[in-house]
Amino acid sequence: MLLPLFTLLLPLGRIFPPGFCWRMRSRIYRWYRKLEEIDFQGHQSTSPEEVRSCILELEKIGNEVMHVSLPLSYAGELYTLRIHIAHVQESLRKPEAVLRGEGK
């Protein structure tokens, strides 16, 4: 009775670790999809209001990411996402200042 059960559980044991890894990474990658959309939209917009809207959306995403709970082994990917969010925010803030006439 245990032998058939063991033969069924062995393949499941091999599937679980990659599935877990995929699940954790998918939690991070869904924000990358949003980040890419906002980055494109922000750099295509011509008015300061649209750029500010994109920056506010990035701040919301940044706040969500700050409260994500992941295993420690995925902390590097989470911090990389935070760095990318900050980079996109900064890249959108520079043209916004130019559009307002504050910088060169």
KALIN-V812025 format. One record per helix or strand. SS is the DSSP state (H for helix, E for strand). FROM is the first residue (numbers start at 1). LEN is the number of residues. If there is no record, write none. Layout:
BEGIN
SS|FROM|LEN  SS|FROM|LEN
END
This chain:
BEGIN
H|2|43  H|48|19  H|72|29
END
